[in-house]
Amino acid sequence: MNEAPIGVFDSGLGGLTAVKELTHLLPYENIVYFGDTGRVPYGTRGSEIIKQYAAQDVSFLLSQQVKMIIAACGTVSSVALELAGSLPVPFTGVVKPTSAAAAAVTRNGRIGIIGTSATIRSGSYRWELNLLHPEIQVFEQDCPLFVPLVENGFIQRDDCVPREVARRYLSPLRDAGVDTLILGCTHYPILREIIGDIMGDHVVLIDSGKETALYASHLLRERHLLREEKTEGECSFYVSDSTEGFSQIAGIFLGQNIKGNVSRIEIQDYPPYSP
């Protein structure tokens, strides 16, 4: 048993999809969340910058004495994989658990992937899916405007702005006949209703935040790292930009007032983690 918190990081709000699932799966666990809102989005940046940012995010979480780190960010999970083998605590990204879930549910072997530009360029999901089942056909589409839309609160199902953007991005995947769609960035499940409307009821949407939270909970149980005390866990939130904007949107998404639990940090004060 281990009383230390679980550490989760993302470029902004998207990783809250994983936090939301973790609080349901592991209600007694404490969670420390860092959203790098001052440098969002990661997905449009070069791989070396992404690696640097991820290493700084990890450095901050380790300073909080976490027992596990979850990179709830498709971009980091795709580009900064070398972090996984060098940390002193268990680590997971989103690519492996999400790919396994998609491969398990597809009926026609045609899987679509949407992600940031960096994630799609990396080919991480395609590689993982082909490793699991070489016969699977993969169709990819980067959606660079989705993260800014979510970060700025354009998330309502009836809003014509995110709907039109989603229609343009998703039409080629719908026309390709995919029956499973990986939401390869943890921001994207926040637009799940809009994406589902455009893709149709016959397409299964795979939530990377949910699948990663499930995988993390299994890993913690296997390694006997769950908290022993059966009292409700607490979530602490940290950001690298304004706390007010984050609190408002995150509170709506999580269904609770988190204003008093959000702190701003200077992420540049944390040197990139190196083993």
GUTOR-955524 format. One record per residue (C-alpha): residue number from 1; x, y, z; residue in one letter. Coordinates in steps of 0.05 Angstrom, whole numbers, always signed. Example, Ala and Ser with C-alpha at 12.3 -4.5 7.8 and 13.67 -1.06 7.14 Angstrom:
BEGIN
site pos = 1; X = +246; Y = -90; Z = +156; code = a
site pos = 2; X = +273; Y = -21; Z = +143; code = s
//
This chain:
BEGIN
site pos = 1; X = +0; Y = +0; Z = +0; code = m
site pos = 2; X = +23; Y = +71; Z = -15; code = n
site pos = 3; X = -7; Y = +136; Z = +10; code = e
site pos = 4; X = +28; Y = +180; Z = -41; code = a
site pos = 5; X = -13; Y = +214; Z = -96; code = p
site pos = 6; X = -20; Y = +196; Z = -169; code = i
site pos = 7; X = +12; Y = +247; Z = -216; code = g
site pos = 8; X = -23; Y = +266; Z = -281; code = v
site pos = 9; X = +0; Y = +317; Z = -332; code = f
site pos = 10; X = -23; Y = +345; Z = -398; code = d
site pos = 11; X = -12; Y = +406; Z = -441; code = s
site pos = 12; X = -76; Y = +436; Z = -414; code = g
site pos = 13; X = -147; Y = +414; Z = -398; code = l
site pos = 14; X = -149; Y = +349; Z = -437; code = g
site pos = 15; X = -118; Y = +305; Z = -383; code = g
site pos = 16; X = -178; Y = +319; Z = -339; code = l
site pos = 17; X = -214; Y = +265; Z = -379; code = t
site pos = 18; X = -166; Y = +216; Z = -346; code = a
site pos = 19; X = -174; Y = +249; Z = -278; code = v
site pos = 20; X = -249; Y = +243; Z = -282; code = k
site pos = 21; X = -244; Y = +168; Z = -296; code = e
site pos = 22; X = -191; Y = +158; Z = -241; code = l
site pos = 23; X = -236; Y = +190; Z = -189; code = t
site pos = 24; X = -291; Y = +141; Z = -207; code = h
site pos = 25; X = -246; Y = +80; Z = -210; code = l
site pos = 26; X = -203; Y = +98; Z = -150; code = l
site pos = 27; X = -244; Y = +144; Z = -105; code = p
site pos = 28; X = -195; Y = +138; Z = -46; code = y
site pos = 29; X = -134; Y = +160; Z = -84; code = e
site pos = 30; X = -104; Y = +230; Z = -81; code = n
site pos = 31; X = -86; Y = +261; Z = -148; code = i
site pos = 32; X = -38; Y = +316; Z = -168; code = v
site pos = 33; X = -54; Y = +345; Z = -237; code = y
site pos = 34; X = -11; Y = +392; Z = -277; code = f
site pos = 35; X = -38; Y = +427; Z = -339; code = g
site pos = 36; X = +15; Y = +465; Z = -378; code = d
site pos = 37; X = -34; Y = +518; Z = -399; code = t
site pos = 38; X = +20; Y = +570; Z = -410; code = g
site pos = 39; X = +50; Y = +528; Z = -466; code = r
site pos = 40; X = -11; Y = +494; Z = -496; code = v
site pos = 41; X = -16; Y = +465; Z = -548; code = p
site pos = 42; X = +41; Y = +415; Z = -551; code = y
site pos = 43; X = +17; Y = +382; Z = -615; code = g
site pos = 44; X = +40; Y = +437; Z = -662; code = t
site pos = 45; X = +112; Y = +439; Z = -635; code = r
site pos = 46; X = +175; Y = +402; Z = -655; code = g
site pos = 47; X = +194; Y = +337; Z = -622; code = s
site pos = 48; X = +253; Y = +364; Z = -583; code = e
site pos = 49; X = +211; Y = +420; Z = -552; code = i
site pos = 50; X = +157; Y = +369; Z = -534; code = i
site pos = 51; X = +208; Y = +325; Z = -500; code = k
site pos = 52; X = +236; Y = +384; Z = -461; code = q
site pos = 53; X = +166; Y = +405; Z = -438; code = y
site pos = 54; X = +148; Y = +334; Z = -418; code = a
site pos = 55; X = +213; Y = +326; Z = -378; code = a
site pos = 56; X = +198; Y = +390; Z = -340; code = q
site pos = 57; X = +126; Y = +367; Z = -327; code = d
site pos = 58; X = +153; Y = +302; Z = -299; code = v
site pos = 59; X = +204; Y = +339; Z = -257; code = s
site pos = 60; X = +148; Y = +379; Z = -224; code = f
site pos = 61; X = +106; Y = +317; Z = -209; code = l
site pos = 62; X = +165; Y = +281; Z = -179; code = l
site pos = 63; X = +175; Y = +341; Z = -133; code = s
site pos = 64; X = +105; Y = +326; Z = -107; code = q
site pos = 65; X = +127; Y = +256; Z = -86; code = q
site pos = 66; X = +78; Y = +220; Z = -132; code = v
site pos = 67; X = +77; Y = +144; Z = -135; code = k
site pos = 68; X = +59; Y = +140; Z = -209; code = m
site pos = 69; X = +60; Y = +187; Z = -269; code = i
site pos = 70; X = +7; Y = +187; Z = -324; code = i
site pos = 71; X = +23; Y = +226; Z = -387; code = a
site pos = 72; X = -50; Y = +240; Z = -404; code = a
site pos = 73; X = -27; Y = +271; Z = -469; code = c
site pos = 74; X = -27; Y = +237; Z = -536; code = g
site pos = 75; X = +29; Y = +281; Z = -562; code = t
site pos = 76; X = +76; Y = +266; Z = -504; code = v
site pos = 77; X = +58; Y = +192; Z = -507; code = s
site pos = 78; X = +76; Y = +191; Z = -580; code = s
site pos = 79; X = +139; Y = +233; Z = -581; code = v
site pos = 80; X = +172; Y = +227; Z = -512; code = a
site pos = 81; X = +171; Y = +151; Z = -503; code = l
site pos = 82; X = +241; Y = +147; Z = -473; code = e
site pos = 83; X = +214; Y = +177; Z = -408; code = l
site pos = 84; X = +178; Y = +112; Z = -393; code = a
site pos = 85; X = +241; Y = +70; Z = -379; code = g
site pos = 86; X = +279; Y = +122; Z = -338; code = s
site pos = 87; X = +231; Y = +142; Z = -283; code = l
site pos = 88; X = +235; Y = +120; Z = -210; code = p
site pos = 89; X = +160; Y = +108; Z = -208; code = v
site pos = 90; X = +112; Y = +71; Z = -255; code = p
site pos = 91; X = +93; Y = +110; Z = -318; code = f
site pos = 92; X = +42; Y = +103; Z = -372; code = t
site pos = 93; X = +21; Y = +144; Z = -432; code = g
site pos = 94; X = -43; Y = +137; Z = -472; code = v
site pos = 95; X = -22; Y = +102; Z = -537; code = v
site pos = 96; X = -15; Y = +29; Z = -514; code = k
site pos = 97; X = -80; Y = +22; Z = -473; code = p
site pos = 98; X = -121; Y = +61; Z = -524; code = t
site pos = 99; X = -96; Y = +20; Z = -583; code = s
site pos = 100; X = -110; Y = -45; Z = -546; code = a
site pos = 101; X = -182; Y = -23; Z = -533; code = a
site pos = 102; X = -193; Y = -4; Z = -606; code = a
site pos = 103; X = -164; Y = -69; Z = -633; code = a
site pos = 104; X = -210; Y = -108; Z = -586; code = a
site pos = 105; X = -275; Y = -76; Z = -610; code = v
site pos = 106; X = -267; Y = -65; Z = -685; code = t
site pos = 107; X = -313; Y = -108; Z = -727; code = r
site pos = 108; X = -288; Y = -92; Z = -797; code = n
site pos = 109; X = -215; Y = -80; Z = -782; code = g
site pos = 110; X = -218; Y = -7; Z = -804; code = r
site pos = 111; X = -196; Y = +40; Z = -748; code = i
site pos = 112; X = -192; Y = +115; Z = -752; code = g
site pos = 113; X = -145; Y = +157; Z = -710; code = i
site pos = 114; X = -151; Y = +231; Z = -695; code = i
site pos = 115; X = -97; Y = +268; Z = -658; code = g
site pos = 116; X = -52; Y = +328; Z = -657; code = t
site pos = 117; X = -5; Y = +340; Z = -716; code = s
site pos = 118; X = +54; Y = +315; Z = -675; code = a
site pos = 119; X = +18; Y = +251; Z = -655; code = t
site pos = 120; X = -3; Y = +235; Z = -726; code = i
site pos = 121; X = +67; Y = +250; Z = -753; code = r
site pos = 122; X = +97; Y = +203; Z = -702; code = s
site pos = 123; X = +56; Y = +143; Z = -727; code = g
site pos = 124; X = +53; Y = +117; Z = -656; code = s
site pos = 125; X = -19; Y = +92; Z = -658; code = y
site pos = 126; X = -10; Y = +61; Z = -727; code = r
site pos = 127; X = +53; Y = +25; Z = -703; code = w
site pos = 128; X = +20; Y = -1; Z = -640; code = e
site pos = 129; X = -43; Y = -25; Z = -677; code = l
site pos = 130; X = -1; Y = -60; Z = -731; code = n
site pos = 131; X = +38; Y = -93; Z = -675; code = l
site pos = 132; X = -26; Y = -119; Z = -645; code = l
site pos = 133; X = -60; Y = -139; Z = -710; code = h
site pos = 134; X = -21; Y = -129; Z = -776; code = p
site pos = 135; X = -85; Y = -138; Z = -816; code = e
site pos = 136; X = -118; Y = -76; Z = -787; code = i
site pos = 137; X = -127; Y = -18; Z = -835; code = q
site pos = 138; X = -111; Y = +49; Z = -804; code = v
site pos = 139; X = -137; Y = +117; Z = -826; code = f
site pos = 140; X = -106; Y = +179; Z = -794; code = e
site pos = 141; X = -127; Y = +252; Z = -789; code = q
site pos = 142; X = -94; Y = +308; Z = -750; code = d
site pos = 143; X = -142; Y = +358; Z = -719; code = c
site pos = 144; X = -100; Y = +417; Z = -697; code = p
site pos = 145; X = -158; Y = +463; Z = -681; code = l
site pos = 146; X = -192; Y = +416; Z = -631; code = f
site pos = 147; X = -146; Y = +432; Z = -573; code = v
site pos = 148; X = -153; Y = +509; Z = -579; code = p
site pos = 149; X = -228; Y = +500; Z = -584; code = l
site pos = 150; X = -231; Y = +460; Z = -520; code = v
site pos = 151; X = -182; Y = +505; Z = -483; code = e
site pos = 152; X = -225; Y = +566; Z = -501; code = n
site pos = 153; X = -292; Y = +534; Z = -482; code = g
site pos = 154; X = -321; Y = +520; Z = -551; code = f
site pos = 155; X = -348; Y = +452; Z = -529; code = i
site pos = 156; X = -424; Y = +456; Z = -533; code = q
site pos = 157; X = -459; Y = +405; Z = -577; code = r
site pos = 158; X = -501; Y = +457; Z = -612; code = d
site pos = 159; X = -445; Y = +507; Z = -626; code = d
site pos = 160; X = -435; Y = +515; Z = -701; code = c
site pos = 161; X = -361; Y = +531; Z = -694; code = v
site pos = 162; X = -335; Y = +464; Z = -666; code = p
site pos = 163; X = -387; Y = +426; Z = -707; code = r
site pos = 164; X = -362; Y = +455; Z = -773; code = e
site pos = 165; X = -289; Y = +444; Z = -755; code = v
site pos = 166; X = -305; Y = +372; Z = -735; code = a
site pos = 167; X = -344; Y = +359; Z = -799; code = r
site pos = 168; X = -285; Y = +380; Z = -842; code = r
site pos = 169; X = -236; Y = +338; Z = -803; code = y
site pos = 170; X = -279; Y = +276; Z = -796; code = l
site pos = 171; X = -311; Y = +270; Z = -865; code = s
site pos = 172; X = -253; Y = +231; Z = -896; code = p
site pos = 173; X = -254; Y = +181; Z = -839; code = l
site pos = 174; X = -329; Y = +172; Z = -844; code = r
site pos = 175; X = -323; Y = +162; Z = -919; code = d
site pos = 176; X = -268; Y = +110; Z = -907; code = a
site pos = 177; X = -318; Y = +67; Z = -871; code = g
site pos = 178; X = -282; Y = +62; Z = -804; code = v
site pos = 179; X = -323; Y = +28; Z = -749; code = d
site pos = 180; X = -277; Y = +49; Z = -692; code = t
site pos = 181; X = -248; Y = +118; Z = -679; code = l
site pos = 182; X = -191; Y = +131; Z = -631; code = i
site pos = 183; X = -196; Y = +199; Z = -597; code = l
site pos = 184; X = -121; Y = +203; Z = -595; code = g
site pos = 185; X = -115; Y = +266; Z = -554; code = c
site pos = 186; X = -146; Y = +271; Z = -485; code = t
site pos = 187; X = -177; Y = +338; Z = -503; code = h
site pos = 188; X = -220; Y = +305; Z = -555; code = y
site pos = 189; X = -269; Y = +267; Z = -510; code = p
site pos = 190; X = -294; Y = +335; Z = -487; code = i
site pos = 191; X = -321; Y = +341; Z = -559; code = l
site pos = 192; X = -347; Y = +270; Z = -558; code = r
site pos = 193; X = -420; Y = +287; Z = -571; code = e
site pos = 194; X = -402; Y = +329; Z = -632; code = i
site pos = 195; X = -355; Y = +276; Z = -659; code = i
site pos = 196; X = -407; Y = +222; Z = -648; code = g
site pos = 197; X = -461; Y = +261; Z = -685; code = d
site pos = 198; X = -416; Y = +268; Z = -746; code = i
site pos = 199; X = -388; Y = +197; Z = -746; code = m
site pos = 200; X = -455; Y = +163; Z = -733; code = g
site pos = 201; X = -480; Y = +113; Z = -681; code = d
site pos = 202; X = -446; Y = +54; Z = -716; code = h
site pos = 203; X = -377; Y = +80; Z = -701; code = v
site pos = 204; X = -347; Y = +64; Z = -633; code = v
site pos = 205; X = -309; Y = +121; Z = -602; code = l
site pos = 206; X = -248; Y = +101; Z = -560; code = i
site pos = 207; X = -234; Y = +151; Z = -504; code = d
site pos = 208; X = -159; Y = +155; Z = -492; code = s
site pos = 209; X = -168; Y = +186; Z = -423; code = g
site pos = 210; X = -216; Y = +131; Z = -400; code = k
site pos = 211; X = -173; Y = +74; Z = -427; code = e
site pos = 212; X = -110; Y = +102; Z = -396; code = t
site pos = 213; X = -145; Y = +110; Z = -328; code = a
site pos = 214; X = -167; Y = +37; Z = -331; code = l
site pos = 215; X = -97; Y = +14; Z = -348; code = y
site pos = 216; X = -67; Y = +57; Z = -292; code = a
site pos = 217; X = -116; Y = +29; Z = -241; code = s
site pos = 218; X = -98; Y = -42; Z = -260; code = h
site pos = 219; X = -24; Y = -27; Z = -255; code = l
site pos = 220; X = -30; Y = +4; Z = -186; code = l
site pos = 221; X = -69; Y = -56; Z = -161; code = r
site pos = 222; X = -19; Y = -105; Z = -190; code = e
site pos = 223; X = +39; Y = -69; Z = -157; code = r
site pos = 224; X = +2; Y = -61; Z = -90; code = h
site pos = 225; X = +7; Y = +14; Z = -93; code = l
site pos = 226; X = -64; Y = +32; Z = -76; code = l
site pos = 227; X = -78; Y = +77; Z = -16; code = r
site pos = 228; X = -97; Y = +38; Z = +46; code = e
site pos = 229; X = -139; Y = +90; Z = +81; code = e
site pos = 230; X = -211; Y = +87; Z = +57; code = k
site pos = 231; X = -227; Y = +161; Z = +58; code = t
site pos = 232; X = -246; Y = +202; Z = -3; code = e
site pos = 233; X = -185; Y = +224; Z = -41; code = g
site pos = 234; X = -168; Y = +296; Z = -58; code = e
site pos = 235; X = -147; Y = +328; Z = -124; code = c
site pos = 236; X = -97; Y = +384; Z = -128; code = s
site pos = 237; X = -91; Y = +423; Z = -193; code = f
site pos = 238; X = -31; Y = +462; Z = -218; code = y
site pos = 239; X = -25; Y = +504; Z = -281; code = v
site pos = 240; X = +28; Y = +547; Z = -314; code = s
site pos = 241; X = -19; Y = +604; Z = -333; code = d
site pos = 242; X = -83; Y = +635; Z = -305; code = s
site pos = 243; X = -119; Y = +595; Z = -252; code = t
site pos = 244; X = -185; Y = +630; Z = -264; code = e
site pos = 245; X = -196; Y = +607; Z = -336; code = g
site pos = 246; X = -175; Y = +537; Z = -319; code = f
site pos = 247; X = -220; Y = +533; Z = -258; code = s
site pos = 248; X = -281; Y = +555; Z = -295; code = q
site pos = 249; X = -277; Y = +506; Z = -353; code = i
site pos = 250; X = -248; Y = +449; Z = -313; code = a
site pos = 251; X = -302; Y = +457; Z = -260; code = g
site pos = 252; X = -357; Y = +451; Z = -312; code = i
site pos = 253; X = -325; Y = +390; Z = -342; code = f
site pos = 254; X = -312; Y = +354; Z = -276; code = l
site pos = 255; X = -379; Y = +375; Z = -247; code = g
site pos = 256; X = -351; Y = +407; Z = -185; code = q
site pos = 257; X = -323; Y = +473; Z = -160; code = n
site pos = 258; X = -247; Y = +467; Z = -161; code = i
site pos = 259; X = -229; Y = +541; Z = -155; code = k
site pos = 260; X = -196; Y = +535; Z = -87; code = g
site pos = 261; X = -154; Y = +475; Z = -109; code = n
site pos = 262; X = -117; Y = +507; Z = -167; code = v
site pos = 263; X = -48; Y = +538; Z = -161; code = s
site pos = 264; X = -2; Y = +570; Z = -212; code = r
site pos = 265; X = +70; Y = +548; Z = -216; code = i
site pos = 266; X = +130; Y = +572; Z = -256; code = e
site pos = 267; X = +144; Y = +508; Z = -295; code = i
site pos = 268; X = +209; Y = +538; Z = -322; code = q
site pos = 269; X = +236; Y = +534; Z = -251; code = d
site pos = 270; X = +237; Y = +458; Z = -257; code = y
site pos = 271; X = +297; Y = +431; Z = -296; code = p
site pos = 272; X = +280; Y = +377; Z = -346; code = p
site pos = 273; X = +281; Y = +309; Z = -313; code = y
site pos = 274; X = +341; Y = +265; Z = -329; code = s
site pos = 275; X = +357; Y = +198; Z = -296; code = p
//
